[in-house]
Amino acid sequence: MVEALVNPNILAWARERAGFTVSKLAEKLKIKQEQVEAWETGNSKPTFRQAQIFANKTYVPFGYLFLKEPPHEELPIPDLRTIGDRPIGGFSLDLKDTIRSTFERLAWYKDFCREQDLPNLDWVGSVSVDNFELATTTAKRLLGGSIEQRPRQFHDYFKELISKIEVLGALVMRNSVVGNNTHRSLDRDEFRGFAIADDHAPVIFINATDTPQAQLFTLLHEFVHLLINESGVSDLSHRNENRIEKFCNRVAAEFLVPTDEFVKLWNIQHEDWRTNLPQLEQIFHVSQWVIARRALETGFISEQQYWDHYGKILDAFKKEKDKQKDKGSGPPFNRLINMRYSKKFATAVASEALSGRMLLRDAHHLIGVHPSKLKDFAKKELSF
């Protein structure tokens, strides 16, 4: 067997970057721990096949293993998550890879927009972070502010908002894993979403491991990021003191549940505050989670009451997910593509590939649909 002349220091860096201990990586590689240690000290070298597997398991390009120094990894998006008034600091590898792949898709889509002579989006960056009233009225103008005209069911309203935002020119992506790798689940506690502001192809990414109720708020929060032309990774905490995050939270909350109307309708006489939720859910056509968040923000309930309620919603969501896994149910893979990469993006990629203007393997790389199944996917999921 020919040895791969890899850099031992890079092997150690790649393992640590992936968050694996030596023993955990050895388990994944199905080799002895001593062998991994020997590779990292330079006392022995992996074969080319072993090095390829190593790169695959640690999520690095194979060529990285031969570098003299670890590459400098700086992501072009601000971290707006905080604990109190301090940034959390650091992204997990799963989040890093998700951001990188999103920027890769964004780069392709920007070229596509230019080739199609699509105009710049004048609503991106159209308001200032100092103008709450203008941001709220602009969001209502672009997305429809009439509560009475909202679909009565929360899920229908969520879908409608996504559709309207994509019609405006943005890409809305929702995913619970890194790409299509079901073994790499995103962490809801690490981030709720992120926005990439761009006047050709702005992106909203929503962490779909969060409850659907919370995802609606994330969608509006990240949309406000685009309105003020501010990219960033968000945690959406109502306790976040970052100026941009506070502003986006405030506008999103006001758009979904206007304060004046909410305060008038909240009945403080109820012995159990949760008795308000079903009625207000029907009036505002949003989830009970959003109503509970507004109750917290307006001082009608305590932090403890809010988190107890949210915990129950999250538990119910997890149980439902576990049931689906046990039954092997859930949407088919092709249907997930439109959610994970945006229907607008998938349509552009499929049209370019099927017209012969891009290679089928490149389309596969961007949206994960096998070349042999792309035509069928376009017909069934994109209505080609």
Secondary structure, 3 states (H helix, E strand, C coil): CCECCCCHHHHHHHHHHCCCCHHHHHHHHCCCHHHHHHHHHCCCCCEHHHHHHHHHHHCCCHHHHHCCCCCCCCCCCCECCEECCEECCCCCHHHHHHHHHHHHHHHHHHHHHHHCCCCCCCCCCCCCCCCHHHHHHHHHHHHCCCCCCCCCCHHHHHHHHHHHHHHCCCEEEEECEECCEEEEECCCCCCCEEEECCCCCCEEEEECCCCHHHHHHHHHHHHHHHHCCCCEEECCCCCCCCHHHHHHHHHHHHHHCCHHHHHHHCCCCCCCHHHHHHHHHHHHCCCHHHHHHHHHHCCCCCHHHHHHHHHHHHHHHHHHHHHHHHHCCCCCHHHHHHHHHCHHHHHHHHHHHHCCCCCHHHHHHHHCCCHHHHHHHHHHHCCC
